[in-house]
Amino acid sequence: MAKTAEKDGRTATLVIVACIVLIAALLIIYALPDSRVKNVQVSYLGSAREKAVNLGLTDADFVRRSGVTGQKIGNRSEWEKQAQRNIASMGYFKLDGIRVSGTSANLVISVRTPLVTVSTAGKYVTLDEDKYVLSISDVLTGAEPIKVYGAELRYPAQGEITTGVTSKLDDAIEIAKIIRDNGLTGVFTDISMLDNQEVRLSTYKGVPVKINLRFDVATSLDIAKSMLDKGVNDGSIEVAGENGYHKPAPDDFQSTKGM
């Protein structure tokens, strides 16, 4: 019994010593005001690394832009939010979180998926479905997602959520999401927001389609696609409710100059 008690006592002592050492280590790392982030690494989710490489960005670019190096561990709640804003300002990227271990930090980076490119004020602004501005360009490269015309933006800034001057932007975003979610990105290429809730869409066949937002958009697009698949190759298509109409191109005409 004495030996057992002695053994239990040594075990308890070791456990207490281990706890003290752990607490001391945590105090050194987290409680001291001079404890700062010394090492920063980067981890990528999904296709974020591929996108970064395509844009010529390295781990060092994300580390530098984040501003995490040298930050006080104890102030993490403050600089983590700023780091998220800093990474967002790079456009396509999002800081999903920061893993901290001791004085080391790991930036977890994901990539935003572009949904539309809006033509506005002489610029081409690419947005995701949450209306984050991913890029702003003076020219089209041919790699843009579905293009939107007639939905003016209000002071877009890269890495920030933008708004439309009117509700046309929100309508265009919803139409683009329906096109994406229903696998129609190869059918409809451009969205032009008109007045009176009318929308004109360009198609892969070059046959414009006009729909009205008073009717179900998904149904209207399905009707238009069906007409294209059945051989409509010219003129234009108009869809109202559950009915689609083919309007052939007007006959060519000749004009003769008067004597």
Buried (B, 14 or more C-beta within 10 A) or exposed (E): EEEEEEEEEEEEEEEEEEEEEEEEEEEEBBEEEEBBBEEBEBBBEEEBBEBBEEEEBEBEBBBEBBBBEEBBBBEBEEBBEEBBEBBBBBBBBBBBBBEBEBBEBBBBBBBBBBBBBBBBEEBBBBBBBEBBBBBBEEEEEEEBBBBBBBBBBEEBEBBEEBEBEEEBBEBBBEBBBBBBEBEBBEBBBBBBBBEEBBBBBBBEBEBBBBBBBEBEBBEBBBBBBEBBEEEBEEEBBBBBEEEBEBBEEEEEEEEEEEE
